């Protein structure tokens, strides 16, 4: 059965009659099947690439946020800015004076002044781009934890412990990374390890939870 005419061809010995040529139904079905297979391969690959890019964006925000928090630590030798900064910053994305605030709000406010491209939410859940949930340890504010939400649905965390006097993460010092998959929001909560546990890299944390 011929379904689609492609060209006309003179038939030798047919007294000038023209014969139509085209694809058969089977040929069309084969083409459609091949297209379906290619689409089935391409879509998961595309989604995987997009998810990876979204996760890297959240991880980048956390790295930038920790760099900003460490600026406060260098001045105060604590993640509590105290009276070392009384200017205007931002909390929950809203500008305000940082004077007289308590942690973690004080730290979030100063971070908002030093890195205004991100919004800092002290101890609160976040679920949008360029937002970081911020909290600090209670032992002389020697630790800070930040959380970021990826549009892929993953939560990413970074924890920095400056002093082993803290009981955070079993008293270990250094910078640690965490992750949790299939979330709707993320909250930094020192003392509660993420689903991945604390790892030595974002890659290790993601692998632990199948990201």
N, C-alpha and C positions, 0 to 999 in steps of 0.2 A: 504494500500500500504506500503510495507516494503522497507525502503531506506538504512538502514545501518545494516550490519550483525555484531552481537556481538559474537555469539558463535554457535556451531553446537550441535544439540541434537538428539539422537536416538529416533525414533518414534516407540513405542511399537506396534507390529502388522503390521509394515510397511516394513517387510522383509529386515531390516538393512538399510533402506533409512534414510538419514539425513535431518533434517528440519532446515532452517535458521530462526533465530529470530533477530529482530532489532527494531528501532524506527519508528513510523509512522510519516507522514508529520505533523500531528497536534501536536504530541509531540515535534518535532523539533521547530515548530513555537512558542509553549509555552515557551520553553527554551530561544529562541531568544528574546521573548517579556520580559521575566524576566531580561535578561541581559541588554536590552535597558533601562528598568526602573531603574536598579541599576546604570547604567552609568549616566542617567539623574539626579539622586540624588547626585552622587559623584562629578561630574564636578563643579557645583556651589559651593559646600562645599570647594573643593580644591582651586578654584579661590578666594573665600572669605578669606580663611586662608592665601593665598599668599599675597593678598591685604593688610590684616591687618599687616603682617610682614613688608611689604614695607613701610606702614605708620609709624609704630613704629621706623623703621630705620631713617626716615626723622625727626621724633620728637626727637630722640636721638641726631641727629646732631645739632638740634636747641638748645637743653639743654646744650650740650657741648660748642656750640658757645657762648651762653649767659654767661656761667661760665667763658670763656676766656675773653669776653668783660668786665665782672665785675672785673677782675684782673686789667685791665686798669683803670677802674673807681676808684678802691681803691687807686691807686697811684696818679691819677690826680684830683680826686673828680669831674670828668667829663669824658664823653665818647670821649673826644678829647685828645689824648695822648700828643699833643703839643710837647714840647722839652724834655719830660721825656723819650723818646726813640728815638734814632737816628741810631740804628743798622740796620741789614738787616732783612727784612721780606719777604712777598710775597703778590702780588696783582694779581687777576685773574689767580692764579695758577703759577705766574712767580716771581722768586726771584728778589728783588730790595731793594735799600736803602729806609728806612722810613723817612729819614731826609727831612724836608721842605715840607712835604705833607700836604694837607688840608683835612678836613673831608668831606665825610666819607672814603676817600681813606687812610688817615692816620690811622684810626682805623682798617680798613681792613688789612693794611700792618702789624701792630703790632700783630693783631690776627693771621696772617699767621706765624709770628715768634714764637708765644707762643703755637699754636696748629696747626702744619703743616700737620696733617692728613686730614684737611679740606681745601678747597679752598674758598677764600672770594672775592666776586665781589661787589665793592661799587656802589650801586644804579643801578646795571645792572640786567637784567633778567638771570635766571639760569634754566637749564632743565636737569641736570645730577646728579648722585649720589655724595655724599660727597662735594656738593657745597652749599654755603650760599650767598644769596644776603644781603647786609649790608647797612643800612642808619642810620643817627643820626638826632635828633631834632635840630632845629636852636636856641633854647633858652638855651644858655650856654652848649649845648650838654648834657643835663640832661636826654635824652631818646635815646634808641637804638631799632631798629627793625631789625629782621632777618627773612628771608624767605628760605624755603627748598622745593624742588620738590620731590615728591614721584613717584616711578615707577608705582604706581597704577593710576597716572594721577591727584592726588590731590596736592594742595599747602597747606603748613602748615606755620604758622607765630608765632613769639613770640615777644612781645613788653615789654620792661622794662622802666618804668618812675620813676626816682629817686626824682624829685623835682616837687611840685605842682605849681611851677611858670610856668611850661610848659602848653600849651593849648592842648597838645596831649591827645586824649581820654578824652576830657572834663575836663582836669586838674586832673584826678584821678592818684594816685601814686600806684606803685606795678608792678607785672608781669602779663601779659595778653596773651591770646592764641587765634589764629584765624585759619580759614580753608576756602578753596574754592575747589569745586569738578570739575572734568572734565576740567582740564587745560593742556596747552602744555608747559607753562613756568611760573615762579614765580618771582615777583619783590617786594622787600621791599620798601614801600612808606609811610613814616610817614605822618599822616594827612588824609590818605585814609584807612578807615576800610575795612578789608576783607569781603567776602560775608557773613560769619558767624556772623560778628560783633566781638567785643572783649569779650572773655569769661574767666572764671576762671580756665579752664582746657582744655587740648587737646580733651578730651572726649566730653565735652559740645560743643566745637567748631565744632567737626566732626558731632555730632548729629544735629546741627543747619542746616547743609547743606546736610544731608542724607548720610554721610560717616560712 
